[in-house]
Amino acid sequence: YWPDLVRKVGQADAEYLAAVLGGAAYDAEFRVADAAACTGVTQASASKLVQRLLAADVIEQTRSVGKSVYYRLSSGDASVALQLGAPAVSAAAVSVPAGRLT
């Protein structure tokens, strides 16, 4: 899957994306500011990176909170290429009827 991602966005952008999402869950969200902090590029360069990834349909906008816009991967192929894991599930999010766990 990595060669397909590189073909789609180029080696440099694929590596930047890996730096932004490295070790995250496959459905992790990030902002332009997060991309800048993780890659060491300026906010303007991170914004251009996000625009290129959006144009290539590798990421999608998920929500806006105030001035912050959040993005995540738009396909499972990209998450496989980046070797991202399943999202963490908290015990509070799982409802198990009493007596079901043994």
Beta strands, then each sheet from edge to edge (+ up, - down):
strand 1: 59-65
strand 2: 68-73
sheet 1: 1+ 2-
end
